[in-house]
Amino acid sequence: MKKAMTPRHPRWNEFTERLEGVEGINYQPDSKEWKCHHDHRFSTAILETMPDIDIPKSLKYFNKNNGHCDCEILLNIGQ
């Protein structure tokens, strides 16, 4: 059964690390720059590679919890 990606999901840390890294927003603490397109393109692409994740439910959860784009998932929902 597919499950939504939330902080309670056992792979949440893996997801957020990937979202923060080069395949996601590529956050660089020293430069304080990242590449967010104000949508969920990176999170969706990452979730597509993770088996048994319900992507529509995950996106709904993100939006409901102030994760309206990739960087807001990291900033508002947290790691």
N, C-alpha and C positions, 0 to 999 in steps of 0.2 A: 504494500500500500504506500502510495506517495504521501509525503508529509511536507508541510510548509517549512521554509527555512526561517527560523526564529532563534533568538539567543539560547533557547532551551534545546535546540537541535544539536546532536553530538558533533556535527561537522561545522558548527557556527564559527569557531575560531579559524578553521581552514578557509571557510568562505570569506571572512573579513580580512584575513591576511592576503588572500589573492585579490580581493577587491581593492585593498590599499596598495598592492604591488604593481608591477609593470603590466600585468594583463588587465588591470583596473585603472584607478585614477592616478596611479604612479605618484603617490604623495612623497615628497622629499622634505623632511623636517628642516634641513638647513636652508632651503630656498623658500619654504612655505608655499610652494606652488604645486598644483596638481591639475589634471585634465578631466574636468567634469563637464559633460554636455547637457546637464540639467535634465537628464532622463535616466532610465535604468538599463542602458545598452550594455554596460560592463557587467552589472550584476546578472542580467539575463544571460549573457554569454557564458559567464562562469557557472551559473546554475544549470545550464544546458549540458555541461560536462559532468555534472554530479548526478549519479543515478538515484532514482526514487524521490526526486524533489518535485513537489507540486509548484510549478513556477507561477501560475495565476494566483494561487493562494499566498505564495510568498510575496508577490508584488502588492497584493491587497494588504497584507500585514505591514509591509514597509510603509505604504502610504498612510495607513491608519495610525502609525506610530511616528509620524513626522520624518519618514525616510522617503521624501518625494523625488529624490534623485540619488545617484550613486554616492556622492560625497555626504549627503545627509543621512544615508544609512549608517555610515561610519561615525558621523558627528552626533547624531541624535539617538540612534538606537545603540550604538556603542559596540565595543569589542568585548 
